[in-house]
Amino acid sequence: MPSDKPARRLEDIVENVQAILRYTAGMDETTFREDQKTYDAVERCLERISEAAAKLGDQAPVLVPGQPWQEIRALGNRLRHEYDAIRED
């Protein structure tokens, strides 16, 4: 069921992308891999982004065309169910 608050869902996505950028500012890949708190925080932001995209449903490509919405939504399932197969890179 599509969200009745699509603007809020898009804000959730933007806020979590901005959080990821803040958390990882100045980090290289090695530093990121070694910083478990930041890694976990980024993973949680990705889960929120995926959930917001899922709540947007078919509205997502209409509101913001050209994005890989199916892959964004699928990331949440991968993080929940295939967490042991996710590579840090």
C-alpha positions in Angstrom: 0.0 0.0 0.0 1.5 3.3 -1.1 2.2 5.9 1.6 -0.3 8.6 2.2 2.6 10.8 3.1 5.0 10.6 0.1 6.6 14.0 0.9 7.6 12.7 4.3 9.0 9.5 2.9 11.1 11.4 0.5 12.3 13.6 3.4 13.2 10.4 5.3 15.3 9.3 2.3 17.1 12.6 2.0 17.7 12.9 5.8 19.2 9.4 5.9 21.4 10.0 2.9 22.6 13.3 4.5 23.3 11.4 7.8 25.4 8.8 5.9 27.4 11.6 4.3 28.0 13.3 7.7 28.9 10.0 9.4 31.5 9.0 6.7 32.9 12.5 6.0 36.7 12.3 5.8 36.8 8.5 6.0 38.4 6.2 3.5 37.2 2.7 3.0 39.7 1.2 5.5 38.7 3.6 8.2 35.0 3.0 7.5 35.5 -0.8 7.8 37.3 -0.5 11.1 34.8 1.9 12.7 32.0 -0.5 13.8 29.8 2.2 15.2 29.8 4.2 11.9 29.4 1.0 9.9 26.3 0.1 12.0 24.9 3.6 11.8 25.3 3.6 8.0 23.6 0.2 7.7 20.7 1.5 9.8 20.3 4.5 7.6 20.3 2.3 4.5 17.5 0.2 6.2 15.5 3.4 6.7 16.0 4.5 3.1 14.9 1.1 1.9 11.8 1.1 4.1 10.8 4.7 2.9 11.2 3.5 -0.7 9.0 0.5 0.0 6.4 2.8 1.5 6.5 5.0 -1.5 5.7 2.0 -3.7 4.7 2.8 -7.2 4.7 6.5 -6.4 8.5 6.5 -6.2 9.4 6.4 -9.9 6.7 9.0 -10.6 8.0 11.4 -8.0 11.7 10.8 -8.6 12.2 9.1 -12.0 15.5 7.5 -13.0 16.4 5.9 -9.7 16.9 2.2 -9.1 13.8 1.9 -6.8 13.5 -1.9 -7.0 17.1 -2.3 -5.9 16.7 0.3 -3.1 13.7 -1.5 -1.8 15.4 -4.9 -2.1 18.4 -3.7 -0.1 16.3 -3.8 3.1 15.6 -7.4 2.6 19.2 -8.2 2.0 20.3 -6.3 5.1 17.7 -8.2 7.2 17.9 -11.7 5.7 21.3 -11.9 4.0 23.3 -9.8 6.5 26.1 -12.4 6.6 26.7 -12.1 2.9 26.9 -8.3 2.7 30.4 -7.1 1.9 31.6 -3.9 3.5 32.7 -2.5 0.1 
